[in-house]
Amino acid sequence: MAIYRLLKNYAMEPKEVSRATEAYEQALRILCVKDRDDPLTDMIAKKIIKIAQTGIKDPTEISALAIKELEIR
């Protein structure tokens, strides 16, 4: 899964990792992305991580912002 591979390159606390992965899963569900090898998953994961690093703690908010910033829907 894209986010787990990418998170290895970031210094994040376990709670931050948990929030980011939850936001990632939410975004994939909302966007109906089932193929985890789809290149879109990398784009979503990178955006989720970037937003999670800003200090936003709510996974739902992180997910919504990522979708909005990627202009997907």
C-alpha positions as CSV (number, residue, x, y, z in Angstrom):
1,M,0.0,0.0,0.0
2,A,1.4,3.4,-1.0
3,I,1.1,5.2,2.2
4,Y,2.9,2.6,4.3
5,R,5.8,2.6,1.9
6,L,6.0,6.4,1.9
7,L,5.6,6.8,5.6
8,K,8.9,5.0,6.1
9,N,10.6,8.2,4.7
10,Y,9.0,10.5,7.3
11,A,9.7,11.1,10.9
12,M,6.2,10.9,12.3
13,E,4.9,9.9,15.7
14,P,2.7,6.7,15.9
15,K,-0.5,8.8,16.4
16,E,0.4,10.8,13.3
17,V,0.9,7.7,11.3
18,S,-2.4,6.3,12.5
19,R,-4.2,9.5,11.5
20,A,-2.6,9.6,8.1
21,T,-3.4,6.0,7.3
22,E,-7.0,6.4,8.5
23,A,-7.3,9.5,6.3
24,Y,-5.8,7.6,3.4
25,E,-8.2,4.7,3.7
26,Q,-11.1,7.2,3.9
27,A,-10.0,9.0,0.8
28,L,-9.7,5.7,-1.1
29,R,-13.2,4.7,0.0
30,I,-14.7,8.1,-1.0
31,L,-13.0,8.0,-4.4
32,C,-13.9,4.3,-4.9
33,V,-10.3,3.4,-5.6
34,K,-10.1,-0.3,-5.2
35,D,-6.9,-1.1,-7.1
36,R,-4.1,-0.4,-4.7
37,D,-1.6,-0.5,-7.6
38,D,-3.3,2.5,-9.3
39,P,-0.9,5.4,-9.6
40,L,-3.6,7.6,-8.1
41,T,-2.9,5.9,-4.7
42,D,0.6,7.4,-4.6
43,M,-0.8,10.9,-5.3
44,I,-3.4,10.5,-2.6
45,A,-0.8,9.2,-0.1
46,K,1.6,12.0,-0.7
47,K,-1.1,14.6,-0.3
48,I,-2.4,13.0,2.9
49,I,1.1,13.0,4.4
50,K,1.7,16.6,3.4
51,I,-1.5,17.7,5.0
52,A,-1.0,15.5,8.1
53,Q,2.3,17.2,8.7
54,T,0.6,20.6,9.0
55,G,-0.8,19.6,12.4
56,I,-4.4,18.8,11.4
57,K,-5.4,15.9,13.7
58,D,-8.8,14.9,12.3
59,P,-8.4,12.1,9.7
60,T,-11.8,13.0,8.1
61,E,-10.6,16.6,7.6
62,I,-7.2,15.5,6.3
63,S,-9.0,13.2,3.8
64,A,-11.4,15.9,2.6
65,L,-8.6,18.4,2.2
66,A,-6.5,16.0,0.2
67,I,-9.4,15.2,-2.1
68,K,-10.1,18.9,-2.5
69,E,-6.5,19.8,-3.2
70,L,-6.1,17.0,-5.8
71,E,-9.3,18.3,-7.4
72,I,-10.7,14.8,-7.6
73,R,-14.4,13.9,-7.3
